[in-house]
Amino acid sequence: MQKGGIAIIGGGPGGLMLARVLQHHGVAATVFEREARTSARQQGGSLDIHEPSGQWALKVAGLHDRFRELARYDHQGGAIYDEHGRKRFEEPDFGSGTRPEIDRSQLRQILLDSLDTDVVRWGVKVVEISEKATGRFDVMDEAGLLGTFDLVVGADGAWSRVRPLLTAVKPAYSGVVAYDIRITSVDERHPDLAAMLPRGKISAIGRHRGLMAQRSSRGEIHIYLMLPVPEKDLLPGPVNLGSVETARCDMRNLLQGWAPSLLRFVEAFDELPIQRPIVGLPAGFTWPHHHGVTLIGDAAHVMAPFGGEGVNLALQDAAELGLALARHGISDSTIEDVERRMMRRAEPAATIGLEGIRGFVAEHALERVLRRFEAFSHGARGAAQPAR
């Protein structure tokens, strides 16, 4: 049983980054992660790591060189199709952008490899955190007391066990569901998909339906099929996940009238998709500072995954908090200052994310998305062009 120090609840990118920055500056911390191992569940697809936030954090952690070895700088382009399979927009990939791609699993492994072997405690599901009269916190799993800590950091995602210590506010459903689909061995088994998506990402947009597909480093394609679903219909949902075949059938029905080339993205999978209702905390969400406990990443500001800000904000939160703790110790004023900056930068990202994800499955989504991407790409690179 541990006494004193820092407990980090959650071993995702934010929690591991915080542990790494602290260790890098000689400060001990313990990460409690409910998964039994890194491969306990599907880790998701690719992430674009932004220069001023995620990449800055990796530099602070001394890991940017390792990141550059694995990052895919030539995967930053993309294309947008309509439901009939016509390419409506293409962003050329010059390999010089500021948002290189990396697999989520690769990023997590970089962070894990940088930590001492005893920092992460695997297979620990924290069920209770209680404040003692001394102002310290007992952290417990189902077997009992894990330790008593001076600071507990919630890095445990959307449904954080730590957040209720600070607020009763919970994430709200956005009205949009994403089906997370993975297709493996694409180059060998599905050359048509490999030809359509040799690298980078594509989107396809139809009436109230949106599809995003991205390549990973392992010869895989990750697909996110998005559609609006009323909250009352989430269970069982519009896709029967009882078997791979029923899921394929329902997805084909949801995309009736779509081009066969696009339907292949919801037909070629061999493992069940994952239904992910998209949730978010309100834009501008804050909490009153409380001694000895704080939040980072999705625990602090879970938002719709549109624009790729979530993981980048989590990494930045973690690096800023880690630096502050290393320099000033567990100080209320120091932590509160970090919290204020965290909340301030999360608010516009949350607003844009919710508007973006709802707009992606709206009635006239394609026209709006094309205008947005053309404006963004021309502003960012001056080289994007409508498809001929």
N, C-alpha and C positions, 0 to 999 in steps of 0.2 A: 504494500500500500504506500502511495506516495504522499508526502506532506510538503506543501509549499510549491512555488513555481507557477508555470503557465500550462493550462490544459487547452488544447485545441480540439474541438469536437468536429470531426469530419476530415477525411483524407482526400478530398478533391484537389484541384489545382490551387485554390485559395489557401486551404489549410496547409498543404505541403509547402507552398511558397512562403507562408509565414514561418513555418518551422525552419526552412532553409535559411531565410534571412537572419533569424535569431541565432541559429547555429553558426552562421558565417561571422557573427559578431560575438560569439562566445556566450550566448544566453541559452540555457536549457529550456526545452519545452517537450511535452508529450502529446502526440496526436492519437486520438481514439477514433478508429475507423470500423464501422460495422461489417464491412465486407471481410470475408475470410482471407482473400488474396486479391491481387490486382486483376486477375482474369475471372473474378466471380460473376461478372455480368458484362454485357456488351457496353463498351466505353463510348460509343457514338462515333461520328465521322470526323471530318477535318475541321480545324479551327483556323481562322485567320488572326494572326497575332499582330496587333497594331503597334506602330513605332512609339507613340508617346505614352503608352500605357503598359501593355503586356510586355513589349520588348524592353522598355525602361526597367520594369520589374526584374526581368531576367538579367539585365546588366547589374542591377543592385545586388542580385543574388550570386553574381559571379558565374552565371550559366549561359550567357549570351553566345559565347563561342560554340558551345555544344549545341545550342539551338540552331545556329547557322549551319552546322554540319548536317542536320536532319531536315531543316525547313525547305519547302519547295517554292522557290522564288519564281519558277516558271509556271505556276498554277494559279496566277492571279487574274487571268482573263475569264470571260464567261459569255454566255449567249442566252437569249430569251426567244422562246418559240410560242406561237399560238397553238390552240388545241388541234389545229389541222396539220401540225407538224412543220409549219413554215417558220423559218428563222426570221425574226423581226428585228433583232438587234444583236450586235456582236461587239464585245470589248476586246480589242487585241491585247495580247499578253507580251509585254516587253521584258519581263524578268527583272524589272528594276523598281517595282512598286514597293510601298511601305507596309503591305499587309500579306506577307508570305504565309503559306499554308503549312500546317503540321497536323498529324493525326493526334487526336485527344490522348490516345494511349501512349504515343511517343512523348508528348509533353509531360504526362504524369510520370513516365519512367525516368525522364531526365531529372525530375524533382526527387523521386525516390532514390535514385542512384547517388544523389548528392548528400543524402542524410545518413547519419550513423544508424546502425542496424537496430538499435533499441529505441529509436525515436517514435516509430509508428507501432501502435499496438493493434494488431489485426483481430477481426472477429469480435469486437467489443461494441455492443449496442447500448448506448447510454439511454437510460430510461428515466432518470431523475437527477435534477441538480437543485440543491437546496442551500440557502444562505445560512451561515452560522452567526451567532451573536458577535463573534470576532470580526465579521465582515469578510471572512473567507468562505469558500464554497465546497460542499461535499458533492462529488460526482459519483453516481452509482450506475451499475448495470444490473441485470436481473439476478446476478449472484450476490450482489451486495456492494459495499463501498470500494471504489477504485482508488480514491485519494481525496485529499483536501488541498485546494489550490487558492493562490492569491488572485489569479486572474483566469477567467473562463472565456474563451473566444468561440463564438458560434460560427463555424464554417461549414455547417451541416445542411445547406441547401434550402429549397423552397419551404419545406415543412419542418423547419428547424425546431429542435428540442430546447434550444437556448433562448430563442426569441420571446417566448411567453414570460420569461423573467423580466422583460422590458416593456412589453406591450401586448394588448389583446388582439391587435390587428393581424389578420390572416390574409394570405394571397387570395385573390378573386379570379374566377374563371373568365377568360377573355371572350368566350363564345366560339373559339376556334380549336379544333382538334388536329393534331399532326400524327400521322402514322409513320413510324420510323421503320424503314425497310432496309435490309442489307442483302446485297448480291455479291457472292464470292467467286473467285477464279474467273473474273470477267473476261480477260484476254483469251483464255483457253476455251471457255464454255459458251461465252456469249459475245462473239466477235462483232455482231451488229451493234450492241450497246457500247463496246469498246471503241468502235469507229465513230459513233455519235458523240461519245464523251471520252476522248483520249486522255484528257487531263483537265484540271480546273473544275468548273461547275456550269450547269445549265439550269434554266427555269422554264417551265411551261405553264401557261395561264389560260384558263377557260372560265366560263361563267360559274362563279361560286366554287371554283376548284383551282388549286395551285399545286404545282409539283416542283420540288427542287432536288437536283441530283448532283453529287460531288464525288470525285475520285479520292481514294486514299492511297497510301504508299504500298499497301499489301495486295494490289490487284483487285480491290473491292470498289463497289459503288454503294454509297449511302443515299437513300432517297427519303424525302419527307413529303408525303401526300397530305395536303391541308385542305380542310373544308369547314364551313360553319356548322355547328351542331348545338341545338339548345341544351342547356344544362340538364334538363329533365330526361333527355334522350342519351346521355352519356353511358348509361348502363342499360342494355348491353352494348349500345353504340351501333353505328351503321355498318360496321364490318364484323362479321362473325369470325372470331379468332379461335374457333374450336379446332380448326385444322388448316394446314397450308392451302388446301384446295378450296375450302369455303372462303378463306380470306381472298384468294385470287379472284374468285367468282364475284364476290361483293365489290372488290375494287374495280374490276372491269365494268360492272354495272354503274358504279359511281362516275365513271369516265366514259359513258356512252357517247358515241360520236367523235371521240378523240382518234387521232391518227394511230394506225397500228404501230408505228415506230415508237410512239410515246407510251402506248399501252404495254409495250415490252418491259418498261420499268416497273410495272406493278404485276408482272406475270412471271418474272424469271427468278424470284427468290425461292429459297429452299427451307427457310426457317421462319417461324411466325413473326410477323411485324409486331411492334410494340405501340399500343395506343397511348399517346401523350397529350392529355388536355393541356392547353397552354394557359398558364396562370401568371399573375403578376401582383406585386404589391402596388398600392396607389402611387402614381407619380407625385413626388414631393413627400413621400412617407418619411417620418422621422420618429425618433423615440427619445424619451427623457434619459439623459445619461445616468448610469447607475454604477457606483463604485464596484470594481472587480468583475465586470462582465461587459462584453461588447460583441459586435457582429461584423462579419465581412462577407463579400460575395453575395450569392443568392439569398443567404440568410438575412442580409441587410437590405437587398433591393432586387429580388427576383423579378425579371421582366420578360416580355415576349422576345424570343430569339430572332429579332429582325435587325440586321446591321452588325451582328457579331460582337456586340459590346459586352455581353455578360461575362465571359471568361476574362476578357481584358480588364474590366473593372475589378473583378475578383483578384487578379494578380496585382493590380495597382494598389488596391485596398491593403492587401497582405504585405506588400513591400513597404508601403508608407507606415503601417502599424509596426512592422518589425523594426524598421529604422528608429522610429520614435521610442519604442520600448528599449532598444539597445542603447540609445543615447541618454534617455531620461528616466528609465525605470518605469514601474507601474504607478503612474501619476495620473490623477483624475484630469487635471488640466491638459496634459499631453494627449490622453486618449480622447477626451472630448473634442480637442482640436482636430484630430484625425477623423472623428465621426462627422464633424461639420463639413469637412472637405469631401468626404465620401458621399454624404447626402446631396451636397450641392451638385456634384458632377453626375450623379445617378439620375437626377430628376429629368433633364432633357432626354437622356437615353431611354428612360422608361416611357416617356410620352411618344417619342419617335417609334419605339418598338411596338407599342400597342396600335398606333395608327397604321404602321406598316403591315403588321400581321393581319389586321382586319381588312385593310385595303387590298391585300394580296388575294383575298377570296371574295371581294365585293362584286357587284353586278358588272361594272365596267372597269375591272381591275387592270386589264392589259394596257389600255390607253394611258392610265395614270402611272403605271409602273414604267412604261416606256419613256414617258416624259421625265420621270424622276431619274432614271438611270442615265438617260442621255445628258441631262443637266449635270449630274454628279460626275460622270466620266469626262465630259468636256472640261469641266472645271478642274478636275484632278489631274488629267493627263493631256488634254487638248488633242486627243487622238482617237477617241472612240467614234464609231460610225454606224449608221443604220445598215442592216444587212441588205445586200442586193438580191 
